[in-house]
Amino acid sequence: MEFSHLDLKEKLNSAGYLCDNRFAAAVLTALGTQPVAGAILTGPIGTGKSYLPEVLARVLDTQYFFYQCFPGTREEDLLVKMLPSENTVSGIALHDGVILQAVQATQAPGGSGRVILVLDEWDKTRPSADSFLLDFLQTGRINFSGRRFTADLSRLTVFLTVNVERELSEPLTRRLPRIEFNFLTPATVHRALELTHRGHPFLFNAIVLYERCLLAELPKPATIQELRQLLDAISLVGPHADWDQLVYQFVTKSEEAHEMLRRVENEPVQWRQRLRVRLDVNAYDVRQKMLAPEADLTEALAMPRLADIHGFEELIAVTPQKPDPQRATGVIALSAKAYSEVVRLMDAPDRTPDKLGEWGDITAERLIRLRRQLHLKEVDLLQGLWGENGEVLLLEPQAAWEDVKALQEWAPVLIVKFSRREILAKMEGIDLRWTPRKGAEIIVHLTRRDAFAACFGEVWGEPGEDKWIGQNGRIFRRYQGEAEHAET
């Protein structure tokens, strides 16, 4: 690829397909897969699987071929289509199907661009279609009705979308990478609705409606399009709009789904995306075993390491501790990288390796417990901990309630509690509490650096970048080490 995943993210977001860095990286690597690019797109209905290739074709300026599979779709349906014709005796003429059209597009004289082929809801096809498609993805060749076609696989990108109709064959699932789509986070829904309905009086009602659809576990939660239609309908009807009727008309659409939503409408809004536990790259470090090509694997694995012989024990013993009333300012899963990054912040070693000086200690549950209080403008100290599994508390004692409310002007923040004594705000990966005594207390999940940047700024050492800090609704801007304040 001639661009990075950050460039791709910018292209997709500009086209209205909102995504984060991790998703953009998954799409970019799928576009670079060989011998044929593409991916199997899986996930619940309404999560943007079919829309992604369409937007990609637009932002990458590629030819786009789409086929909607139906129950029992055969291989022949993908290769030929029958259309009415007045020039044949039967009244029907045979035309090249979607796959043959895509293959021929890759061989167009002088062509250099990509061709995107989308086979939507592939799991509705007959199981025998898996073998047919697998052979095509491996060779690019198709023999049909006495004709031979060969695709230029270097120019072809194939996307399969699947739901839950049937399991695909294992060889086919191994041929293409998999990109899993999850329900959009409420913060992403907020960003999407802001693009078309900024300032709508029922904008936040729609976001809470979406979140409660997830809490109710509706078979099909509200989509962005449905929420936009709902807001349009409210604007059209005006003061006489009936919320119950319009939600039924545009979102729930059945008595059963409507009742499921009603049962949770008084529940607190607290839906959280279920994140899969991440693999630790340190567990795959091959430094310990450098095998010669001819070495016998069994013997090589049995060879002792000098570090073991000389007692280089890496396991950190945890000293029994008395209950400590002091509250933690961070909890991070213990890994070699996380431990090393905290050590980097220490001035000198403590008495035992489980003690991390003013920064904290390691608990019996194999967690790094931070104790040092960090101000928001000190966040760069945590630079090496981004991506680790854990949360950190940051403080901004100068923050006034106006500062917290001002966050809504540029970040997808939901304020879920608002009073002179306490304000609670959140977005996916961030929880913020404001009180007159402490100012802003900000809990950030270390896997969501994108959320932190959206709220508070990217890198605090970067001159000239806007960053949030408590100054009565102002933005703190740093120019070459000098501070000035600019109105939001």
Number of C-alpha atoms within 10 A of each C-alpha: 8 4 8 13 19 15 15 21 22 18 19 21 16 11 13 13 16 19 15 17 16 14 16 22 17 16 21 21 16 22 19 14 16 14 18 23 24 28 25 22 23 21 17 17 18 18 20 20 25 22 11 16 25 18 17 19 17 15 14 13 12 17 17 18 19 17 16 14 18 15 12 13 18 17 18 11 18 20 18 19 14 13 10 11 12 9 9 9 8 9 11 14 15 11 13 15 16 19 24 18 16 23 22 16 22 22 16 11 8 6 10 12 16 22 24 24 25 25 21 20 22 26 24 20 20 15 18 12 20 20 14 14 16 18 13 17 21 13 14 19 16 19 10 12 8 5 7 9 13 16 21 19 23 18 20 24 26 22 26 21 22 23 17 13 12 13 11 16 14 9 11 17 15 11 19 23 19 19 18 15 16 17 20 21 17 25 18 20 20 25 17 20 21 14 9 12 15 12 10 16 12 14 18 15 13 24 22 20 21 23 22 26 25 23 21 21 14 16 12 16 26 24 19 21 14 17 21 18 16 21 23 15 17 19 15 11 10 10 8 9 13 12 13 10 11 17 19 15 15 18 23 22 13 10 10 11 19 18 12 17 21 15 12 16 15 9 11 11 14 12 15 13 14 8 7 6 7 10 8 13 10 10 9 8 9 9 6 9 11 10 12 9 7 6 10 10 11 8 8 13 13 8 9 9 13 9 11 10 9 8 9 10 9 9 7 11 13 16 14 8 8 6 6 7 6 7 9 16 19 23 20 21 17 18 18 13 15 20 19 12 16 20 16 12 14 13 10 10 11 13 9 13 16 19 18 24 21 14 18 19 23 23 18 13 9 16 17 26 24 24 19 14 16 18 15 20 18 14 15 13 13 14 13 14 21 15 14 19 19 20 23 22 23 21 23 20 18 14 23 20 21 13 21 25 17 17 22 14 11 12 18 22 27 21 18 13 11 13 10 9 10 15 19 18 20 20 22 21 19 21 17 20 19 26 18 15 9 14 20 28 20 21 20 22 24 22 17 20 17 16 23 21 14 16 19 20 19 17 15 18 15 15 14 15 15 20 20 23 24 20 16 16 20 19 23 22 22 18 13 10 11 9 12 10 13 11 9 13
